[in-house]
Amino acid sequence: MSALPTLFVSHGSPLLAVDPGRTGPLLTALGRAVPRPREILVISPHWSTPALRVGSLAQQRTIHDFGGFPRELYALEYRAAGAPALAERTVQMLRDAGLPATTDDQWGLDHGAWVPLRYLYPDADVPVTQLSLQRHERPEQQYRLGQHLAPLAQDGTLILASGSFTHNLHEVFRAPSEDRADAPYLAEFVAWFTEHLAAMDLDALFDYRARAPYAERAHPTDEHLLPLYIALGAADNAARQTHFDTGATYGALRMDAFAFGNAAPSLAEVSALAQ
């Protein structure tokens, strides 16, 4: 079969689960536009481990890894089946590439995983497992990790990288209003990053913290951007890209999504399904 596209999606605040805004309909349309996967391997910045771990639960559990939100949020469940065979295969692939990796039967799906999945696959009818993020590894190493995962996409696994295109929680907490105007620096950072991404200027992308305008303000720590590099590296043709711009929430969290690869749906295709 043809390789599936790889995705990077921004999950924003946990409140996205109950307040879809512009992002929820986009994700639902994107899930419809992408060829149906056999299984999903999701990467979220909210499960970070020193060495790579892959969840092996046969039935997923929903992790409410946040505090201080409305009670309705804690009642939500994403009852997808796990994918233990995929976990075993992924671990073996990583070990064959010289990367220490193990399965994990304790972790489930944190909000960086289950919140976007609620929109992408609302029926929770695709088995899913989660790969931990090594937040201490730099963008180039994340990209190389994606390259090692690429055979999974060729065989019907959707590689779903979840994070946030910008992620400055200090600014969100200073003025936590959904109606707050976007911080002016966001446009400069987004323009630089999308330009170099479209050009596949990997040298610049790997060194974005030194080269991109306002990089350290957009990402005081960059664990929410690192999953993008995994999706980029795993694509069969990373130069074939679709960028979905759904703006920002809380003035500081850009909610952009990207599809990479020859099977990436076009903006027109996804927009038509979002109507």
C-alpha positions as CSV (number, residue, x, y, z in Angstrom):
1,M,0.0,0.0,0.0
2,S,1.0,3.6,-0.4
3,A,2.6,5.3,2.6
4,L,0.3,7.2,4.8
5,P,1.0,10.9,5.4
6,T,2.5,11.9,8.7
7,L,0.8,14.6,10.8
8,F,1.8,17.3,13.2
9,V,-1.1,18.8,15.1
10,S,-1.3,21.4,17.8
11,H,-3.3,20.4,20.8
12,G,-3.3,23.7,22.7
13,S,-5.0,23.8,26.0
14,P,-6.8,20.7,27.4
15,L,-10.0,22.8,27.0
16,L,-9.8,22.0,23.3
17,A,-11.5,18.8,24.2
18,V,-14.7,20.7,25.1
19,D,-14.2,23.9,23.1
20,P,-13.3,22.9,19.5
21,G,-13.0,26.4,18.1
22,R,-11.5,26.4,14.6
23,T,-9.1,23.5,15.4
24,G,-11.7,20.8,16.2
25,P,-13.5,20.9,12.8
26,L,-10.1,21.1,11.0
27,L,-8.9,17.9,12.8
28,T,-12.2,16.1,12.1
29,A,-11.9,17.0,8.4
30,L,-8.3,16.0,8.3
31,G,-9.1,12.6,9.8
32,R,-11.7,12.1,7.1
33,A,-9.3,13.2,4.3
34,V,-6.4,10.9,5.4
35,P,-6.5,7.3,4.2
36,R,-7.8,5.2,7.0
37,P,-5.0,3.9,9.1
38,R,-4.6,0.3,10.4
39,E,-3.2,1.7,13.7
40,I,-1.9,5.0,15.1
41,L,1.4,5.7,16.8
42,V,1.1,9.0,18.6
43,I,3.9,11.2,20.1
44,S,3.1,13.8,22.7
45,P,5.4,16.1,24.7
46,H,3.5,15.1,27.8
47,W,5.2,11.7,28.1
48,S,8.9,12.3,28.2
49,T,11.4,9.6,29.2
50,P,15.2,9.4,29.2
51,A,15.0,6.3,26.9
52,L,12.4,5.6,24.3
53,R,9.3,3.7,25.6
54,V,6.2,2.5,23.7
55,G,2.9,1.8,25.3
56,S,1.8,-1.8,25.2
57,L,-1.7,-1.7,26.8
58,A,-4.3,-3.9,25.0
59,Q,-7.0,-1.3,26.0
60,Q,-6.0,2.3,26.3
61,R,-6.7,4.4,29.4
62,T,-7.3,8.1,29.3
63,I,-4.8,10.1,31.4
64,H,-6.1,13.5,32.8
65,D,-2.7,15.0,33.3
66,F,-3.7,18.5,34.2
67,G,-5.3,20.4,37.1
68,G,-7.6,23.3,37.7
69,F,-10.0,22.7,34.8
70,P,-13.8,22.3,34.7
71,R,-15.1,19.0,36.1
72,E,-16.5,17.9,32.7
73,L,-13.0,17.6,31.3
74,Y,-12.1,14.9,33.8
75,A,-15.1,12.8,32.9
76,L,-14.0,12.5,29.3
77,E,-12.7,9.2,28.1
78,Y,-11.1,8.1,24.8
79,R,-11.8,4.3,24.8
80,A,-9.7,3.2,21.9
81,A,-8.0,-0.2,21.8
82,G,-4.3,-0.4,22.3
83,A,-1.9,-1.7,19.8
84,P,0.6,-4.0,21.6
85,A,1.8,-5.7,18.5
86,L,2.6,-2.3,17.0
87,A,4.4,-1.5,20.2
88,E,6.6,-4.6,20.0
89,R,7.3,-3.9,16.3
90,T,8.3,-0.3,17.0
91,V,10.6,-1.3,19.8
92,Q,12.3,-3.9,17.7
93,M,12.7,-1.4,14.8
94,L,14.3,1.2,17.2
95,R,16.6,-1.4,18.7
96,D,17.7,-2.5,15.2
97,A,18.6,1.1,14.6
98,G,20.8,1.1,17.7
99,L,18.3,3.1,19.8
100,P,17.5,1.7,23.3
101,A,13.7,1.2,23.6
102,T,11.3,-0.8,25.7
103,T,7.6,-1.4,25.9
104,D,5.6,0.1,28.8
105,D,2.4,-1.3,30.2
106,Q,1.7,1.6,32.6
107,W,1.2,4.7,30.4
108,G,-2.0,5.3,28.5
109,L,-2.9,8.3,26.4
110,D,-2.1,11.8,27.9
111,H,-4.1,14.9,26.9
112,G,-1.6,15.6,24.1
113,A,-2.7,12.4,22.5
114,W,-6.4,11.8,23.4
115,V,-7.6,15.4,22.9
116,P,-6.7,15.7,19.2
117,L,-7.7,12.0,18.7
118,R,-11.2,12.9,19.9
119,Y,-11.6,15.0,16.8
120,L,-9.5,13.0,14.3
121,Y,-11.2,9.7,15.1
122,P,-14.2,10.5,17.3
123,D,-15.4,6.9,17.3
124,A,-12.2,5.8,18.9
125,D,-12.3,2.9,16.4
126,V,-8.6,2.8,15.4
127,P,-6.1,1.1,17.7
128,V,-3.5,3.5,19.1
129,T,-0.4,3.4,21.1
130,Q,2.0,6.2,22.3
131,L,5.7,6.6,21.9
132,S,7.5,8.7,24.5
133,L,9.4,11.8,23.6
134,Q,13.0,12.4,24.5
135,R,12.9,16.1,25.2
136,H,16.6,16.3,25.8
137,E,17.3,15.3,22.2
138,R,17.6,18.2,19.7
139,P,15.6,18.6,16.5
140,E,18.1,16.8,14.3
141,Q,17.9,13.7,16.5
142,Q,14.1,13.9,16.4
143,Y,14.2,14.0,12.6
144,R,16.5,10.9,12.5
145,L,14.1,9.1,14.9
146,G,11.3,9.9,12.4
147,Q,13.3,8.4,9.6
148,H,13.6,5.1,11.6
149,L,9.8,5.1,12.0
150,A,9.1,5.7,8.3
151,P,8.5,2.0,7.5
152,L,5.5,2.0,9.8
153,A,3.8,4.7,7.7
154,Q,4.5,2.6,4.6
155,D,2.6,-0.3,6.3
156,G,-0.6,1.5,7.3
157,T,0.4,3.1,10.6
158,L,-0.5,6.8,11.0
159,I,2.3,8.6,12.7
160,L,0.7,11.4,14.6
161,A,2.9,14.0,16.2
162,S,1.2,16.3,18.7
163,G,2.5,19.5,20.2
164,S,2.0,23.2,19.6
165,F,3.4,25.4,16.9
166,T,4.1,28.0,19.5
167,H,3.9,27.4,23.2
168,N,4.6,30.2,25.7
169,L,2.5,29.3,28.8
170,H,4.0,32.2,30.8
171,E,2.2,34.6,28.5
172,V,-1.0,32.6,28.6
173,F,-1.1,32.6,32.4
174,R,-0.4,36.3,32.6
175,A,-3.6,37.0,30.6
176,P,-5.7,33.8,30.3
177,S,-8.4,35.1,27.9
178,E,-9.5,33.2,24.8
179,D,-10.4,36.6,23.2
180,R,-6.9,38.0,23.8
181,A,-5.2,39.5,20.7
182,D,-2.4,37.5,19.2
183,A,1.1,38.5,20.4
184,P,2.7,40.4,17.4
185,Y,5.9,38.2,17.4
186,L,3.9,35.1,16.5
187,A,3.5,36.1,12.9
188,E,7.3,36.6,12.5
189,F,8.1,33.3,14.0
190,V,5.5,31.4,12.0
191,A,6.5,33.1,8.7
192,W,10.1,32.2,9.2
193,F,9.4,28.6,10.2
194,T,6.9,27.9,7.5
195,E,9.2,29.4,4.8
196,H,12.1,27.2,5.8
197,L,9.9,24.2,6.2
198,A,8.5,24.6,2.7
199,A,12.0,24.9,1.3
200,M,13.1,21.9,3.4
201,D,16.0,23.9,4.7
202,L,17.0,21.4,7.3
203,D,20.1,23.2,8.4
204,A,18.0,26.2,9.4
205,L,15.2,24.2,10.9
206,F,17.6,22.1,13.1
207,D,19.1,25.4,14.3
208,Y,15.8,27.3,14.6
209,R,16.5,28.5,18.2
210,A,19.5,30.5,16.9
211,R,18.1,31.6,13.6
212,A,14.3,32.0,13.9
213,P,13.0,35.4,15.1
214,Y,11.6,35.2,18.6
215,A,12.3,31.4,18.8
216,E,12.9,31.4,22.5
217,R,9.8,33.5,23.2
218,A,7.7,31.3,21.0
219,H,9.2,28.2,22.7
220,P,10.8,29.0,26.1
221,T,11.3,25.2,26.1
222,D,10.9,23.4,22.9
223,E,9.3,20.0,23.7
224,H,6.0,21.1,22.1
225,L,7.8,21.7,18.7
226,L,10.1,18.7,18.7
227,P,7.4,16.2,17.6
228,L,7.1,18.1,14.3
229,Y,10.6,16.9,13.4
230,I,9.6,13.3,14.0
231,A,6.6,13.7,11.6
232,L,8.9,15.4,9.1
233,G,11.5,12.7,9.2
234,A,9.0,9.8,9.0
235,A,7.3,11.2,5.8
236,D,8.0,9.4,2.5
237,N,8.3,12.8,0.8
238,A,8.7,15.6,3.3
239,A,8.8,18.2,0.6
240,R,5.2,17.5,-0.1
241,Q,3.4,19.4,2.6
242,T,0.1,20.9,3.5
243,H,-0.1,23.6,6.1
244,F,-3.4,24.2,8.0
245,D,-3.6,27.5,9.7
246,T,-6.2,27.7,12.5
247,G,-4.7,30.8,14.2
248,A,-3.9,31.1,17.9
249,T,-5.6,30.6,21.2
250,Y,-5.0,32.7,24.3
251,G,-2.9,35.0,22.2
252,A,0.2,32.8,22.4
253,L,-0.6,29.2,21.4
254,R,-0.5,28.8,17.6
255,M,-2.7,25.9,16.6
256,D,-1.3,25.1,13.1
257,A,-1.3,21.6,11.7
258,F,0.8,20.0,9.0
259,A,0.5,16.9,6.8
260,F,3.7,15.5,5.2
261,G,4.1,13.0,2.4
262,N,2.9,12.0,-1.1
263,A,-0.5,11.1,0.3
264,A,-0.9,14.4,2.3
265,P,-4.4,15.8,1.6
266,S,-4.6,19.3,0.1
267,L,-5.9,22.3,1.8
268,A,-8.9,22.4,-0.6
269,E,-9.7,18.7,0.2
270,V,-9.7,19.2,3.9
271,S,-11.5,22.6,3.7
272,A,-14.3,21.0,1.7
273,L,-14.8,18.3,4.3
274,A,-14.8,20.9,7.1
275,Q,-17.8,22.7,5.7
